[in-house]
């Protein structure tokens, strides 16, 4: 079986400072899935360059394999800190460890956790109409069950 460390080393050779590895999977029958992304997105040409580097440096005569290099889909959950950083200032959906779902603006993402700003119209004492209430929620990464980008066509 091909080692994940070997594939990771070959992938990193083709990444620039604005690109990052999201995930690498190698199955028992050597089906390799590489997921990469970038702070400015990632192009097909960049995926091809990574794919060719991995393919040319692994010996098919020694061990046959299947290789797929792509970016994670928009509907996929975040797996690495860089994804949170990429989506800072944008809307995301977070499900916490207790199963509570929150949607809001990702204000901060760092090695300690995230700050999510939510806004919702609620009944406030002393007002006849519902008022817009803005709250910040702080999460450590171990308190997040899943997080993903919210896709909006507005």
N, C-alpha and C positions, 0 to 999 in steps of 0.2 A: 504494500500500500504506500502511496506517495504521502510524504509528511506535509502537514499544514505549514510547518516552519519553512520548509523549502519553497513552497508556493508563495508564502508571504514575503520572503526575501526577494524573489523574482518580481513580484508585483511592485514592491517598494522601489525597485530600480527604475521604474517608469513613472513614478508619481512625482509631481512637482509640489511646491510648498502650499499650494491651494487645494490639493487633493488629499483624500484619506481613504483608508480601508474601512468598510462598514462590517464586512463579514467574509470569511472564507470557510467553505465546507468541502471536505473530501470524503466521499462515501467509501464503503468497503470495496466496491468494484471500480474505484478510481474515477468516479464522476466528480469533477471539480467545479464548484460554483464560487465565483469571485464577485463580490459586490463592492464597488468603489463609488465614491461621490466626490464632489468638490464644492467649495464655498461659492463658486460661480457656476455650478453645474458641471456636467461632464459630457464630452462629445463622443460620438461614435468612433471618431478617429483615435481618441485617447483610449477607448476600450479596446480597439483593434491593436494599438501599440502594446498595451499590457498583455493581451492575449498572445500576440506573436512572441513577446519576450519569454513568457512562461512556456509556450509550446516549443520554441527553439532550444530551450535549455533543459528540457526533460527528454529523456531517451525513450521513444516509443518501442524500440527493440527490447529494451530492458523491462519496461512496464507500460502496457497500453493504457490510455486514459481518454476521457471525454472532458472538454473544457468549455465553460461558459463564463464570459466576463460581461457584467452589466451594472447599471446603477440600480439601487433599490427603488421599487415602485413608490409612487406618491402615497399609496394607501398603506404602505408597510410602516410598522412601528419603528421608533428610533432605537438604535442599539448602542451607539457610541456618543460620547460627549460632543464631538465635532458636529453631529447632526443637530443637537440642541443649539449650539453656537450659530450654526448656519441659519436657523429659523428664529433667532432673536429679533424681536420687533415685528413678528408675524403671529398669526393666530394658530394655535395648536389645541389639540384635545388631549387631556390627561385623565387617566383612570388611576386613582390611588390604590394603595394596597388593601383598602377596605371596600373597593368596588365603586366608589363615588366618582362620577364622571363630571369633569369641569372643562369648559371651553373658554379660552381667553387669549390675551396677548402675552407672549413670552417676553418678559421684560429683562430678565437676567438669566444667564446660563454660565456657570463656572464649575470648577472641580468639586465644589461643595454641594451644589444643587441648583435649583431653578426658582424663579419668582414668576408666578402666573397672575396676571391682572384680569379679573372678571368684572363685567358690568351687567347689571340686571335691574329691571324696573320692579320695585317692591313697595308695598304699603309702608309708609313711614309715619310714626305717630306725630300728630300735629299738622298733617297735610291731608287734603281731600283726595288728590290724585296720587297715583303711584310715582315715586321718585326714582331717578337713576342712582343706584348704589354701586360704587366701585370698591372692590376688595382685592387685596393682594394675598395670595397663598404661597407659602414657601414650602418647597419639597426637597428632601434629600433624595438622591437617586434610588436608594433602597426602599423608599416610600412610594415609588411609582411603579405600578403594575404594567402600564403601557402608555405611550405617548406617540402622537402622530400629527402630521400637518393637516390643517383644515383647508380643503380645496374650495375656493370661492370663485365664481364666474361673474362677479359684480364689476 
